[in-house]
Amino acid sequence: MTPPRPGLRKSPQQERSKHMVDRIVAAGRQVVVEHGYERATTNRVAEAAGISPGSLYQYFPNKEAVLAAVIDAYSAEIAEQLTAVVTERLDRPPLELMRASYEGLLEILEGNREYVRLMARELPRARVAPHVDQLERRLSELVGAYLTVSRPTDRVRPAVSAWLLVRMVEHLCVQWVLEEPDFSRETLVDELVHLSAAHLAPT
């Protein structure tokens, strides 16, 4: 028997039930994006899903369980996209990898601005931290492995450099998306490449 997903009253076994759970989670995502975490309610989610609140409660006991499933699914989707941005470019020289990865990262974050705002400004840190930490570790492993092989300079310590670069770039990109400062994405990418190259350059 398939174990229930966290927050579910029961694990959906039939295709119809699985489809219903997916439908509720998709509706929850829509409601969170439109109304924010605090104003999201089970009634709004049920309405967006085109079902009765009673049907929703057959699978999820409360609002928190619905939104937990929404955040877990949303986070997994974005993490997969962000990981692919780096993975698909690992055959490029360091500066090309940086530029292409930063451009890809920003494109994904801009395309999911409301998710970024939700994760950074609305959700409790304890709810966000496991997803962010897992993504940062995965990206740091990829970058660290790349630096171990490419060894752009003798001063580079792959694990340390990967840790620094991933968190620096992530923070600055997220803040740029949220604050929308008066300079372009291209300018930000140029500056990030410059900062990264300076870190990796020989002393």
C-alpha positions, 0 to 999 in steps of 0.5 A: 500500500502506498504511504500517504503523502504528508498532510493527506487524510488518506493516500489516493489509490485510484486514478480518480482520487489521484486526479482529485488531489492534483486538482486540489493542489493546483487550485491551492497554488492558484489561490496562494499566488492570487491571494497570498498565504494568509488569505488563502482559505479552504473555501477559496481552494475548493471554489478554484478546484470546482468542488465542494469544501466537503470533497476537499476535506475528504483528502485534506484535514485543513488549510495548512495541509493543503498549503503544505502540499502546494509549497512542497509541489511548487518547491520541487518543480522550481528546484528541478528547473534551477538544478537543470539550469546548471546541469545542462551547462556543465560542459562550458568554460567557467565564464560561459557557464556563469553567464548562461546559468545566471541568465537561466536562473533569473528567467526562472525566478522572474517567471515565478515571481509570486512564488519567490515573494511567497517563499521569501516574505510570507512563509515562516522560515521553518517552512521554507528552510528545508526546501532552500537548504536542499536546493543550495546543497544540490547546487553546491555539489554540482558547482563544486564538482565542476570546479574540481574538474575545471580548476580555473585557478590554483587558489580555488577550493572547490567546496568553499567556492561553490558554497560562496558562489551559490549563496551569493548569486541566489540571494542577489537574484532573489532580491533583484526579482523582489525589489525590481531595482532600476537596472536591467537583468543584463546589468545584474548578470554582468555584475554577477559574472564580474564578482564570480570571476574576481573570486575565482581569479588568481591572486 
